[in-house]
């Protein structure tokens, strides 16, 4: 619980996202499922950590176990969107670094 408190979040939704992001990568989330068993995925609804998260969140944010678990399910489902977003951000960052490098090289030649 102390680790979840440290992660923070001003709403239960944000807190769940932050907690899950700390304990699970998006790549791992892609290998998990909530209820349905699939050959290449791990069913996590029977694991203890979703219950621990739910107990903490329902206590702190006065919400229901059902809402917390639905939010965990949604977070698992959206792993692909998060991966794409991170890849796009990395591409933009690399383009920015390249532009800055080229500008620096140009200034060095002029200077």
N, C-alpha and C positions, 0 to 999 in steps of 0.2 A: 504494500500500500504506500509506503514512503516513496518508492520510486515513481508511482503513479502521481502522487502529489507533486513531486518535483517536475514532472512533465507539464502539468498545468493545463489550462484551457478555460476560457470564460463561459463556454457553453458545453453541455454534455456532448454535443456533436464534435466540437473541436477537440475536446479532451479524448474522446475515443479515437479520433484520427491520429492524434499525437501519440497516444499510448501504443496503438497498433504499429505506427511507423517506427517506434523505438524497438519493439520486440520482434518485428517481422519485416523483412525486405519485400519489395514489390514482386521480386522474382519468386520468393518463397510463397507469397500470397497467391501467385498464379498456379502453384502446385497444390493448393488447398481448396476444399469445398466445404460448405456448411453442413448439408444433410446428405446429399446424393453421393453415393459411392461411385467413383469412376476409377478405372484401372490405373490411370496416371496421376490421380489426385488423392490427397489425404483428407479424410473427413475430420473436421476439427470440433464439431459441436459436442462431442463426447469428451474432449480434453478439459482440463481444469481451468486453464487460463481465461477462456471466455466467461466462465462463472465468476472468477475473481474480479475481472474487469467490471462485470455487471453489478456485483455487490458494491464495489467502490463507487461506480457512477450513479447507481440508483440512490445510494445514501447521500452522496455529495450534491447531486443536482435534482433530487426529488422527482425522478422520472421512473418509468417502469422497466422491468426486466425485458419485457417484450420489445420495447422501443430500442433498448440498448442492443439486444441481439440482432434486431433488424438492421441497425446501423453497422454492426460488425459484418453482417452478411453483405451489405452494400459496399463496404470498404473492400472486402475480398473480391467482389465482382468488378470493381473499378481498377484493378491492378494494371490492366493494359493501358488505360487512359493515363495513369500516373507514369508508367514507363515511357510512353510516347511523349508526354510533356517534358520529362527529364531529358530525353534524347534531343528534343527540339531546343531546349534551353542550352544544352551542351553545344549543339551546333551553332547557335547564336553567339555563345560565349567564345567559341573558337574563331568565328568570323570576326568578332570584335578584336580579339587578340591579334589576328592577322592584319587587320586594318591599322591597329596601333603600331605593330612592328613595321609595316610598310611606311607609315608616316615618320617613324623614327629613322628609318634608313634614308628616306628622302631628306630629312633635316640634317643628318650627318653628312650627306653628300654636298649639301648646300653650304654647310657651315664651317 
